[in-house]
Amino acid sequence: MDSADIAMIGLAVMGQNLVLNMADHGFTVAVFNRHTDVVDEFLAGPAKGKSVIGTHSLEEMIASLKRPRKVMLLIKAGSAVDSVIEQLLPLLEKGDIIIDGGNSHYPDTTRRYEYLKSKDILFVGSGVSGGEEGARYGPSLMPGGSIEAWPAIKPIFQAVAAKADGEPCCDWVGPAGAGHYVKMVHNGIEYGDMQLICESYDLMKRLAGMPDKEISEVMARWNKGVLDSFLIEITRNILAFNDEDGIPMVEKIMDRAGQKGTGKWTAIDALDKGMPVTLIGEAVFSRCLSALKSERVRASKILSGPTVEKISESEKKQFIDDLEQALYASKIISYAQGFMLIREAAKEFKWDLNFPSIALMWRGGCIIRSVFLGEITKAYREHKDLENLLFHPFFESAVMKAQPGWRKTVAKAVLNGIPTPAYSTALAFYDGYRSERVPANLLQAQRDYFGAHTFQILPEYEDDKKKAGKNIHINWSGKGGNISAQNYDA
């Protein structure tokens, strides 16, 4: 009965659509769901007539698979994944492959990778992005884990993945939890992109008094240039959508954002690794602030700010051009920060990551897909060890060109009391990153004054060889001691 190329456990919308995608590409897929009636309904409905084998038990599903057996899970992240793995283990043999395609946190994937390695089972944690439509017609797939599994799953994954200039948006990412790590950062960047677009919408409404239809038209124009992307495209469609009474649907939606946690994971991981991924952090905090709806309503009646000075009709074109440049520059900063974080993780975990492939995987199929990512792919192909995207001539030039509009946009927002946390932090990062000196010298002096946390002397002042490269503490007030605290970086 071993006729299936791969098995899928979990038949929610994403699972069903990915199965149909695989079947369309000539693969036979065995399917299982803990509620077996879902299997029957799937076979009688969307999967009718396709190369899909329905099974009512894990034993039946495993028996239907060709060797090495490949079992993919698209189920809720967390304990459910561990539970299903334990149920599968007695049924599998050395060299069989388990693939977790859910939104698992990368430390869990690393733990499962090590555990299954001890059982001689190959484990792959794969990011899957693109939503329901992507799963059906071509997602972005980010697999990592047991490299030995890649030759067996590569033909299936690269066949069903989205294509960008003919290249599949799927390649091997790296060992252990690398696949889910890259997906986590992808989701963090997604948070940042969405926040930047929302701030653009807010500025157009508040400063220019533009109705949703007109903002939709601006998004449509932007989507034909450097900002061409999935998120700009759907924003255009959202803003053009009216309810049955003719009122734009977006105006009826409560301004309180939800989140599933992947952006928060990215922000926390950035803090743990000491990486200034500020834009994603602000995007997460912006959602948290939005959740304080009742407090914001009270604050709006108590706390005052400047009166918004609306721009005139004659100023509108320049304002929108500046805003486009601000959005473009801020996106560059966000992606530069995201790749800084991935690079730091690769260093910490000793992962040999393929940076051009990561950018290529995000070019199509996924939520952050955009023309812009083609330039990132090109940059890393030209310079494999590129330290920062901002050091590449293309991005250096793009940010330089965008600076005047970017600065005017942020300044105008500040002067009118309109919050732009993502735009503002992107510009603050850029100015901090290009500063040869920042006021951390005073901060280190403060830390040493009250906590004897020590500091180092600048090289040009290291005339005393005993002080060169050393951690120094001095008694600033004459009342403290000369012994430093245990040295640590914080």
Helices and strands as residue ranges (DSSP letters): E 6-9, H 13-24, E 29-32, H 36-44, E 52-54, H 58-63, E 70-73, H 79-88, G 89-91, E 97-100, H 106-117, E 122-129, H 131-137, E 140-145, G 147-149, H 150-160, E 163-164, E 167-168, H 178-208, H 212-222, H 230-239, G 249-252, H 262-273, H 278-290, H 293-302, H 313-349, H 355-361, H 372-382, G 389-391, H 393-415, H 421-433, H 440-451, G 459-461
